Amino acid sequence: MNSLSKITTSKVLKDAYNQSLIAKRLINLCTDAGLRKDLRGLLGCPTDKMAEYVMAHLLESKVTDSDGSDFIKGKKVSEGKFASIRIINNKTKYKRKNGSYGETITKSRVTHLGNLKSKDCDLHIMICDPFDVDNYFRMFSIPRDIWKAKWKGNRASLSFAEESQAWFHDYHVRTWSV
């Protein structure tokens, strides 16, 4: 890694390292040894594509990438999304009774999904939470009518605060720890 630091910034290097860790941990979710070996040969491909292969295995589906969907099982199609949680620092300024100003900083764990407008099928979301080893990967399966009613636009934000009771938690189907 010391040689790489001569040709890249520490942030780019850290991001690449984190993505490779996530990919390797995704591969370890597969129960089939032959599939794990094949997926290791794909290390370096985008993490969201790697996650599609792993989700297809877990859902006993096939990756199709056609007609606005990612998976097919029999004649039923569905979409898969992968996202990693980030910690966001939120600053809130307020005015005290004495006229001075104060500031509070809170941290929130959020992730975003995109490209939802063109999807018209059930949605499977795999979330990577590198800040929680007990819930490192979580999968949600949300029926089409429900997520379409809740998320009107092309993007959605998911909050994973400890006390969060967001509606999508009702569709949590599985958790993997590391």
Order of alpha helices (4+ residues) and beta strands (2+ residues): alpha-alpha-alpha-beta-beta-beta-beta-beta-beta-beta-alpha-beta-beta
